[in-house]
Amino acid sequence: MAREKKPIGVRPVEEEVFREQEIFRLEKDAKAVKVLKERVEVRPAPEARLEVPEVPEMDAKRSHEPGVEVLYEGEAALFNSDELEWGRTAAARRPLPWGWFALLGLLLVGAVVWSVTRMVDAEQEVEAVQHQAEIKVSEDEATDQEIERSLVQMERVVRSFCLAKSVDEMAGMVRHPERVRPLMERYYAENPLEPLGFQRQRGFQGAMLGTANNFWVVRVVVGNGKTKVLLVEEDGDRFLVDWETVVTYQPMNWDSYARDRPKGTTLDFRVSAKPDNLFSHEFVNQEKWSCYLLTAPAREEFLWGYAAKNGEADTILRALLRNNTGSHKPVSVILRLGLPQEMRSLRGVIIEKVLSSRWAYVVPPDAKP
């Protein structure tokens, strides 16, 4: 049972409880001290008494009665605890916005859709790559088959060329047949035609000659067991042998040309050239001429060729020598050589033009031999 609260007030008390004290008072201007007894009441006035509320029976059992300050402290504590709960109650009762759930759901759906799309795209890319790879493999297989057929055809042409017994048989398998056939007839009129023979093809490799057609260097073991090198041009679906390099064609025997020196002639020779320093007779002026030592394959004689200083032929030869590997190594070229009637030099010839930077004509020459 809660204690009944009663107001605190002041009520008069009519109790006659008091006590007496003796007070000794000194009289003023008294010569002698005289103690007088006087009766004085020391109890408080009735109006100054506090009215204490009656204590219920349950509260009377307390050993200690709390003071009034407890009432204030309790109210303050109650007040503070209520304040602390205000924010929590409001927060607990506030509903969570459904828009966030919708946004989160959209994000999840978007992520799933993106993942599925990427997977589909990846599968399509893989299929495309596989398709391209299959096409590439098919093309490579077709290319390999085509190359294999071409090599078989090239070997068949080389074999037929080596076994040919007449100009007519060879004429259909050589490069530039219109220009070369007369050369073949002239050459075999002086040198009886003997078939090279064919044992086997030792190998081949591509030759980069700067043209649209492909060139192949083919090594063949001929009838006498020696290895012969053939230059073969792939012209479309045909393979043609460079006959001029097979026989190292010269318009005239080089040794005879060097000894006889037919003046008034202009001939194209396959020679090896390297710089030299012999200046004599009409070529004594080093500011006007450049000197080159000329030799021919499988021949003993040599000549000195003179090109106009810094002219076209001289410029080409110097460039070829600079790009050649090895110190003082000669270059293999086709030169147009002239022997004027008034030539006084015993071994000198004039280099009129560089026709080719190798012993084969990649492009047919611009003049007849």
C-alpha positions as CSV (number, residue, x, y, z in Angstrom):
1,M,0.0,0.0,0.0
2,A,1.4,3.4,-1.0
3,R,2.0,5.9,1.6
4,E,-0.6,8.7,1.7
5,K,0.9,12.0,1.0
6,K,-0.1,14.8,3.4
7,P,0.9,18.4,3.1
8,I,3.4,19.8,5.5
9,G,2.2,22.7,7.5
10,V,2.5,24.5,10.8
11,R,-0.1,24.1,13.6
12,P,-0.2,25.5,17.1
13,V,0.5,23.3,20.0
14,E,-1.1,23.8,23.4
15,E,1.1,21.6,25.3
16,E,2.3,23.1,28.6
17,V,5.7,21.5,28.5
18,F,8.4,23.9,29.6
19,R,11.2,24.2,32.0
20,E,12.4,26.8,34.2
21,Q,15.9,28.3,34.4
22,E,17.3,30.7,36.8
23,I,18.8,33.8,35.2
24,F,21.1,36.1,37.0
25,R,20.8,39.7,35.8
26,L,23.1,42.6,36.7
27,E,21.4,45.8,37.6
28,K,22.7,49.0,36.1
29,D,24.9,51.3,38.2
30,A,24.7,48.9,41.0
31,K,27.5,49.2,43.5
32,A,27.2,45.7,44.5
33,V,26.2,42.7,42.5
34,K,22.8,41.3,43.4
35,V,21.6,38.1,41.9
36,L,17.9,38.0,41.2
37,K,16.0,35.0,40.2
38,E,13.6,35.3,37.3
39,R,11.4,32.7,35.6
40,V,11.7,32.7,31.8
41,E,10.0,30.3,29.3
42,V,12.3,28.9,26.7
43,R,9.9,26.8,24.7
44,P,9.1,27.9,21.2
45,A,6.0,29.8,20.3
46,P,3.1,27.6,19.2
47,E,3.1,29.1,15.7
48,A,6.7,28.0,15.1
49,R,6.0,24.3,15.5
50,L,6.0,22.1,12.4
51,E,3.0,19.9,11.7
52,V,4.3,16.4,11.0
53,P,1.9,14.2,9.1
54,E,0.7,11.0,10.6
55,V,2.7,8.0,9.7
56,P,0.9,4.9,8.5
57,E,1.3,1.6,10.2
58,M,3.5,0.1,7.4
59,D,5.7,3.2,7.2
60,A,6.2,3.2,11.0
61,K,8.2,0.0,10.7
62,R,11.0,1.9,8.8
63,S,14.2,2.3,10.7
64,H,14.9,5.5,8.7
65,E,12.5,8.0,7.4
66,P,13.8,9.6,4.1
67,G,14.2,13.3,4.0
68,V,12.4,15.7,1.7
69,E,15.3,15.9,-0.6
70,V,14.6,12.3,-1.7
71,L,11.4,13.5,-3.3
72,Y,13.3,15.9,-5.5
73,E,16.0,13.3,-6.4
74,G,13.4,10.7,-7.3
75,E,11.5,13.1,-9.5
76,A,14.8,14.1,-11.2
77,A,15.7,10.5,-11.8
78,L,12.3,9.8,-13.2
79,F,12.4,12.8,-15.3
80,N,15.9,11.9,-16.8
81,S,14.9,8.3,-17.5
82,D,11.8,9.4,-19.3
83,E,13.9,11.8,-21.5
84,L,16.3,9.0,-22.4
85,E,13.5,6.8,-23.7
86,W,11.9,9.6,-25.9
87,G,14.3,9.1,-28.9
88,R,14.3,5.3,-28.6
89,T,10.6,5.1,-28.6
90,A,10.3,7.4,-31.6
91,A,13.0,5.6,-33.5
92,A,11.4,2.2,-32.8
93,R,8.0,3.4,-33.9
94,R,9.3,5.2,-37.2
95,P,8.6,2.9,-40.2
96,L,11.5,2.1,-42.7
97,P,10.9,3.7,-46.2
98,W,10.0,1.1,-48.8
99,G,11.8,3.0,-51.5
100,W,15.1,1.7,-50.3
101,F,13.9,-1.8,-50.6
102,A,12.8,-1.1,-54.1
103,L,16.1,0.5,-55.0
104,L,18.0,-2.4,-53.5
105,G,15.8,-4.8,-55.5
106,L,16.4,-2.9,-58.7
107,L,20.2,-3.0,-58.1
108,L,20.1,-6.8,-57.5
109,V,18.0,-7.4,-60.6
110,G,20.3,-5.1,-62.7
111,A,23.3,-7.0,-61.4
112,V,21.8,-10.3,-62.4
113,V,20.7,-9.1,-65.8
114,W,24.2,-7.6,-66.4
115,S,25.9,-10.9,-65.4
116,V,23.6,-12.9,-67.6
117,T,24.2,-10.5,-70.5
118,R,27.9,-10.7,-70.1
119,M,27.8,-14.5,-70.0
120,V,25.8,-14.5,-73.2
121,D,28.2,-12.0,-74.8
122,A,31.1,-14.0,-73.6
123,E,29.7,-17.2,-75.1
124,Q,29.0,-15.4,-78.4
125,E,32.6,-14.1,-78.4
126,V,34.0,-17.5,-77.7
127,E,31.8,-19.0,-80.5
128,A,33.0,-16.2,-82.8
129,V,36.7,-16.8,-81.9
130,Q,36.2,-20.5,-82.4
131,H,34.5,-19.9,-85.7
132,Q,37.4,-17.6,-86.8
133,A,39.9,-20.2,-85.6
134,E,38.1,-22.9,-87.6
135,I,38.1,-20.7,-90.7
136,K,41.8,-19.9,-90.1
137,V,42.6,-23.6,-89.7
138,S,40.7,-24.4,-92.8
139,E,42.4,-21.6,-94.7
140,D,45.8,-22.8,-93.4
141,E,45.0,-26.3,-94.4
142,A,44.0,-25.1,-97.9
143,T,47.1,-23.0,-98.1
144,D,49.3,-25.9,-97.0
145,Q,47.6,-28.1,-99.6
146,E,48.1,-25.4,-102.2
147,I,51.7,-25.0,-101.2
148,E,52.2,-28.7,-101.3
149,R,50.7,-29.0,-104.8
150,S,52.9,-26.1,-105.9
151,L,56.0,-27.7,-104.6
152,V,55.2,-30.9,-106.3
153,Q,54.6,-29.0,-109.5
154,M,57.9,-27.1,-109.1
155,E,59.8,-30.3,-108.6
156,R,58.2,-31.8,-111.7
157,V,59.2,-28.8,-113.8
158,V,62.8,-28.8,-112.4
159,R,63.1,-32.6,-113.1
160,S,61.8,-32.1,-116.7
161,F,64.2,-29.2,-117.3
162,C,67.2,-31.2,-116.1
163,L,66.2,-34.1,-118.3
164,A,65.4,-32.1,-121.4
165,K,67.4,-33.1,-124.5
166,S,66.6,-30.2,-126.8
167,V,66.0,-26.5,-127.0
168,D,62.4,-27.1,-127.9
169,E,61.8,-29.1,-124.7
170,M,63.5,-26.5,-122.5
171,A,61.9,-23.5,-124.2
172,G,58.5,-24.0,-122.6
173,M,60.1,-24.1,-119.1
174,V,62.4,-21.1,-119.1
175,R,61.9,-17.4,-118.1
176,H,61.4,-14.8,-120.9
177,P,61.3,-17.4,-123.7
178,E,61.0,-14.8,-126.5
179,R,64.3,-13.2,-125.5
180,V,66.0,-16.3,-124.2
181,R,65.3,-18.8,-127.0
182,P,67.7,-17.1,-129.5
183,L,70.4,-17.1,-126.8
184,M,69.9,-20.8,-126.2
185,E,70.2,-21.6,-129.9
186,R,73.4,-19.5,-130.2
187,Y,74.8,-21.0,-127.0
188,Y,74.1,-24.7,-127.9
189,A,75.4,-24.1,-131.4
190,E,78.8,-23.6,-129.8
191,N,78.3,-26.0,-126.8
192,P,76.5,-29.2,-127.6
193,L,73.4,-29.7,-125.4
194,E,73.9,-32.4,-122.8
195,P,71.1,-33.0,-120.3
196,L,72.0,-32.1,-116.7
197,G,70.4,-35.3,-115.4
198,F,68.4,-35.5,-112.2
199,Q,68.9,-37.6,-109.1
200,R,67.0,-35.8,-106.4
201,Q,66.1,-32.4,-105.1
202,R,68.1,-31.5,-102.1
203,G,66.1,-28.4,-100.9
204,F,64.8,-25.0,-101.7
205,Q,64.3,-21.6,-100.2
206,G,62.5,-18.4,-101.1
207,A,64.4,-15.6,-102.7
208,M,63.3,-12.0,-102.1
209,L,63.9,-10.2,-105.4
210,G,61.4,-7.4,-104.9
211,T,58.8,-8.4,-107.4
212,A,55.2,-9.5,-107.3
213,N,56.2,-13.0,-108.3
214,N,57.8,-15.5,-106.0
215,F,61.4,-16.8,-106.6
216,W,62.8,-20.0,-105.3
217,V,66.4,-21.1,-105.1
218,V,66.4,-24.9,-105.7
219,R,69.3,-27.2,-105.1
220,V,69.4,-30.3,-107.3
221,V,71.7,-33.2,-107.4
222,V,72.3,-33.7,-111.1
223,G,73.4,-36.7,-113.1
224,N,77.1,-36.5,-112.2
225,G,76.4,-36.3,-108.5
226,K,77.2,-32.6,-108.2
227,T,74.8,-30.0,-106.8
228,K,73.4,-27.5,-109.2
229,V,71.6,-24.3,-108.1
230,L,68.6,-23.3,-110.1
231,L,66.6,-20.0,-109.8
232,V,62.9,-20.7,-110.4
233,E,60.2,-18.1,-110.8
234,E,56.6,-18.8,-109.8
235,D,54.5,-16.9,-112.3
236,G,50.8,-17.6,-111.4
237,D,50.3,-21.3,-111.8
238,R,53.5,-21.8,-113.8
239,F,57.1,-22.5,-112.7
240,L,59.9,-21.2,-115.0
241,V,63.6,-21.8,-114.7
242,D,66.1,-19.0,-115.2
243,W,68.2,-20.6,-118.0
244,E,70.8,-17.8,-118.2
245,T,72.0,-18.4,-114.6
246,V,72.0,-22.2,-115.1
247,V,74.7,-21.8,-117.9
248,T,76.0,-18.4,-116.7
249,Y,75.3,-17.0,-120.1
250,Q,77.8,-14.6,-121.7
251,P,77.5,-13.1,-125.1
252,M,81.1,-14.0,-125.8
253,N,83.7,-16.1,-124.1
254,W,85.2,-13.9,-121.4
255,D,88.8,-15.0,-121.9
256,S,88.5,-14.4,-125.7
257,Y,86.9,-11.0,-125.1
258,A,89.8,-10.0,-122.8
259,R,92.5,-11.2,-125.2
260,D,91.0,-10.2,-128.5
261,R,89.4,-7.0,-127.3
262,P,86.9,-6.5,-130.2
263,K,86.8,-2.7,-130.5
264,G,83.7,-1.0,-131.4
265,T,81.5,-3.5,-129.5
266,T,79.1,-3.1,-126.6
267,L,78.3,-6.3,-124.8
268,D,76.6,-7.3,-121.5
269,F,78.6,-9.6,-119.2
270,R,78.0,-11.3,-115.9
271,V,81.1,-10.3,-113.9
272,S,82.3,-9.8,-110.3
273,A,83.4,-6.2,-109.6
274,K,85.5,-4.6,-106.8
275,P,87.3,-1.3,-106.4
276,D,90.8,-0.9,-107.8
277,N,93.4,1.9,-108.3
278,L,95.0,1.4,-111.7
279,F,94.7,4.6,-113.7
280,S,96.6,4.7,-117.0
281,H,96.3,5.8,-120.7
282,E,93.0,7.7,-121.3
283,F,91.9,6.8,-117.7
284,V,94.8,8.5,-115.9
285,N,92.6,11.3,-114.5
286,Q,91.3,10.0,-111.1
287,E,89.0,13.0,-110.8
288,K,87.1,11.9,-113.9
289,W,87.1,8.1,-113.6
290,S,86.5,5.4,-111.0
291,C,88.4,2.1,-111.4
292,Y,87.0,-1.5,-110.8
293,L,88.6,-4.9,-111.2
294,L,86.4,-7.2,-113.3
295,T,86.5,-11.0,-113.4
296,A,84.1,-13.7,-114.8
297,P,83.1,-17.0,-113.1
298,A,85.3,-19.9,-114.0
299,R,87.6,-17.8,-116.2
300,E,91.2,-16.7,-115.9
301,E,91.3,-13.3,-117.6
302,F,90.5,-10.0,-115.9
303,L,89.9,-6.5,-117.1
304,W,89.8,-3.0,-115.5
305,G,86.5,-1.3,-115.9
306,Y,86.2,2.5,-115.7
307,A,83.0,4.3,-114.8
308,A,82.5,8.1,-115.0
309,K,83.2,9.5,-111.5
310,N,80.0,10.0,-109.6
311,G,78.0,8.9,-112.7
312,E,75.0,6.6,-112.5
313,A,77.0,3.4,-112.9
314,D,79.6,4.5,-110.4
315,T,77.0,5.5,-107.9
316,I,75.2,2.1,-108.2
317,L,78.4,0.1,-107.9
318,R,79.5,2.0,-104.8
319,A,76.2,1.5,-103.1
320,L,76.2,-2.2,-103.8
321,L,79.8,-2.5,-102.4
322,R,78.8,-0.6,-99.3
323,N,75.8,-2.9,-98.7
324,N,77.9,-6.0,-99.4
325,T,79.0,-8.1,-96.5
326,G,82.7,-8.7,-96.0
327,S,85.7,-6.4,-96.5
328,H,86.7,-6.0,-100.1
329,K,84.2,-8.6,-101.2
330,P,83.2,-8.2,-104.9
331,V,79.6,-7.9,-106.1
332,S,78.0,-10.0,-108.8
333,V,76.5,-7.8,-111.4
334,I,75.6,-7.6,-115.1
335,L,77.5,-4.8,-116.7
336,R,77.2,-3.3,-120.2
337,L,80.9,-2.9,-121.3
338,G,82.1,-0.8,-124.3
339,L,85.3,-0.9,-126.3
340,P,85.6,2.2,-128.4
341,Q,87.7,2.1,-131.6
342,E,90.2,4.6,-130.3
343,M,90.8,2.7,-127.0
344,R,94.5,2.7,-126.1
345,S,94.4,0.9,-122.8
346,L,95.4,-2.8,-123.1
347,R,93.0,-4.0,-120.5
348,G,90.7,-1.2,-119.9
349,V,86.9,-1.1,-120.8
350,I,84.2,1.5,-120.2
351,I,81.4,0.6,-117.8
352,E,78.4,2.1,-119.6
353,K,75.6,0.8,-117.4
354,V,74.7,-1.5,-114.5
355,L,71.9,-3.7,-115.9
356,S,71.3,-5.9,-112.8
357,S,72.6,-6.0,-109.3
358,R,72.8,-9.9,-109.6
359,W,73.5,-12.3,-112.3
360,A,69.8,-12.8,-113.1
361,Y,67.4,-10.3,-114.7
362,V,64.5,-9.8,-112.4
363,V,63.0,-7.5,-115.1
364,P,64.0,-8.2,-118.7
365,P,66.8,-5.9,-119.9
366,D,66.0,-2.9,-122.0
367,A,68.4,-3.8,-124.9
368,K,69.3,-6.8,-126.9
369,P,72.6,-8.5,-126.2
